[in-house]
Amino acid sequence: MTGRPEVEVRRSKRRRRTVSAYRDGDRVVVLIPASLSRKEEAEWVETMLARLEKSERRRKPSDEDLMKRARSLSDRYLGGLALPESVRWVDNQESRWGSCTPGDRTIRLSARLQGMPSWVIDYVLIHELAHLFEASHNDRFWAWVDRYPQAERAKGYLIGWSAAARLDLPPGEVAGDEVD
């Protein structure tokens, strides 16, 4: 989080011991027991903001983190065959989850993936990494991608997310990618 977000504290007489927080747009809502003092409230707000920031950093890795993750996934599931030159987030992919340009070995992931579970992001990374050495969606390509143990689960997640968001992806384009 850059800068301090607006914080709304909600006290509850029913809440006895637990404190929780969540993001609501640009604001953070902190739920606390009504019995806490103002000092305890301030301490909990700081604690919960730090926890939320840590959680968001984990769920929204930087471009550098993506590159490290891609190399690790390539080694683990693709025998180290996929060596991208760059991996980065982009905001201009409305109908794709990722794209790969084998010629310059670049991979771009849709910023819509940020905040999704890490195993879904890993699946899209593996999908795009496989395009570095197998351009089409043929049987060999899918055999490589399906080495990732959560591939089917991630495909289902993305299909469900797309249906919920009412995205019209072409039939068979689970990952919504095309090779440039």
matplotlib code that plots the C-alpha trace (Angstrom):
import matplotlib.pyplot as plt

x = [0.0, 1.4, 0.6, -1.8, -5.3, -8.4, -9.3, -12.8, -13.0, -16.2, -16.8, -19.1, -20.6, -21.1, -17.4, -15.4, -11.8, -11.3, -10.1, -10.2, -9.7, -10.5, -10.2, -13.3, -12.2, -9.6, -10.6, -9.6, -12.3, -11.1, -13.6, -12.9, -14.6, -16.4, -14.6, -11.1, -9.6, -8.7, -5.0, -5.7, -7.8, -4.8, -2.4, -4.8, -5.3, -1.5, -1.2, -4.0, -2.7, 0.7, -1.0, -3.1, -0.1, 1.9, -1.0, -1.5, 2.3, 2.1, -1.0, 0.3, 3.9, 6.1, 7.5, 10.8, 9.0, 7.2, 10.5, 11.9, 8.7, 8.8, 12.4, 11.5, 8.4, 10.4, 13.0, 10.5, 7.9, 9.4, 12.9, 14.4, 13.6, 11.7, 14.0, 12.1, 13.8, 11.2, 7.9, 5.7, 2.2, 0.2, -3.1, -4.1, -5.3, -9.1, -9.7, -6.5, -4.9, -1.4, 0.6, 4.0, 6.2, 8.7, 10.8, 11.9, 11.1, 8.7, 5.7, 3.0, 0.3, -3.0, -3.2, -6.6, -4.7, -3.4, -5.1, -6.0, -4.6, -0.9, -1.5, -3.7, -1.0, 1.5, -0.7, -0.9, 2.9, 3.5, 1.1, 3.0, 6.4, 5.5, 4.8, 8.5, 9.3, 5.9, 4.0, 0.7, -1.9, -1.2, -0.9, 2.8, 2.0, -0.8, 1.4, 4.0, 1.4, -0.4, 2.8, 1.7, -0.3, -2.9, -3.4, -7.0, -8.0, -6.6, -8.4, -11.6, -11.0, -10.4, -13.4, -15.6, -14.1, -14.6, -18.2, -18.9, -17.4, -19.3, -16.2, -16.7, -13.5, -13.2, -14.1, -11.0, -9.2, -9.1, -6.0, -7.2, -3.8, -2.5, 1.0, 2.1]
y = [0.0, 3.4, 6.0, 5.5, 4.5, 5.9, 3.8, 3.1, 1.5, -0.4, -1.3, -4.1, -5.1, -8.6, -9.0, -10.1, -11.0, -10.9, -8.1, -8.3, -5.9, -5.8, -3.4, -1.8, 0.2, 2.7, 2.4, -0.2, -1.3, -2.6, -4.5, -4.5, -5.3, -2.2, -2.8, -1.8, 1.5, 4.2, 3.2, -0.5, 0.6, 2.6, -0.4, -2.8, -0.5, -0.3, -4.1, -4.8, -2.3, -4.1, -7.5, -6.3, -4.8, -8.0, -10.1, -7.8, -7.9, -11.7, -11.7, -9.0, -9.8, -7.3, -7.8, -8.9, -11.4, -12.7, -13.2, -15.1, -17.2, -17.9, -19.2, -21.4, -22.8, -23.5, -25.4, -27.4, -28.3, -27.6, -29.0, -25.5, -25.2, -22.0, -19.0, -15.7, -12.4, -10.5, -11.2, -8.3, -7.2, -5.3, -3.4, -3.7, -7.3, -7.4, -10.9, -12.7, -13.8, -13.7, -13.5, -14.6, -13.4, -16.2, -14.1, -11.8, -14.2, -11.8, -12.8, -10.4, -11.2, -9.4, -7.2, -8.8, -11.8, -9.7, -10.8, -14.2, -17.3, -17.9, -21.3, -19.6, -17.1, -20.0, -21.8, -18.8, -18.4, -22.1, -21.7, -18.8, -20.3, -23.4, -21.1, -20.2, -23.6, -24.8, -22.1, -23.7, -25.3, -28.8, -32.1, -31.5, -28.1, -29.3, -32.2, -29.7, -27.4, -30.4, -31.2, -28.5, -30.4, -27.7, -27.1, -28.5, -26.7, -23.4, -23.8, -24.3, -21.3, -19.1, -20.5, -19.7, -16.3, -15.5, -16.7, -14.6, -11.6, -12.4, -12.4, -13.8, -15.8, -17.9, -21.6, -23.5, -20.4, -21.2, -19.1, -16.6, -16.2, -15.8, -16.0, -12.7]
z = [0.0, -0.9, 1.7, 4.5, 3.5, 5.0, 8.0, 9.3, 12.8, 13.6, 17.2, 18.1, 21.5, 20.2, 19.3, 22.3, 21.5, 17.7, 15.5, 11.7, 8.8, 5.1, 2.2, 0.9, -2.1, -1.1, 2.6, 5.2, 7.6, 11.0, 13.2, 16.9, 20.2, 21.7, 25.0, 23.7, 24.8, 22.3, 22.9, 22.2, 19.2, 17.8, 18.4, 16.6, 13.7, 13.1, 13.5, 11.1, 8.5, 8.6, 8.3, 5.4, 3.6, 4.0, 2.7, -0.3, -1.1, -1.2, -3.4, -5.8, -6.6, -8.3, -11.8, -10.3, -8.1, -11.2, -13.0, -10.0, -9.8, -13.5, -13.4, -10.4, -12.1, -15.3, -13.3, -11.3, -14.0, -17.4, -16.9, -17.0, -20.8, -20.5, -20.0, -20.3, -20.9, -19.0, -17.1, -16.2, -15.3, -17.9, -17.7, -21.3, -21.5, -21.2, -22.7, -22.0, -18.8, -20.3, -23.5, -24.7, -27.5, -28.1, -30.5, -27.7, -24.9, -23.1, -21.0, -19.9, -17.3, -17.0, -13.9, -13.4, -12.0, -9.1, -5.9, -7.3, -5.5, -6.1, -7.6, -10.3, -11.1, -11.2, -13.7, -16.1, -15.7, -16.6, -19.6, -20.9, -20.2, -22.2, -25.2, -25.2, -26.6, -27.9, -29.8, -30.4, -28.1, -29.4, -27.4, -26.6, -25.2, -22.9, -21.8, -20.5, -18.9, -17.3, -15.4, -13.0, -10.4, -10.0, -13.7, -13.9, -10.7, -12.0, -15.3, -13.5, -11.3, -14.4, -16.2, -13.1, -12.6, -16.3, -16.2, -13.0, -14.7, -17.9, -20.0, -23.5, -24.1, -27.3, -26.9, -25.8, -24.6, -20.9, -20.2, -22.7, -24.4, -27.9, -29.1, -30.6]

ax = plt.figure().add_subplot(projection="3d")
ax.plot(x, y, z, "-o")
ax.set_aspect("equal")
plt.show()
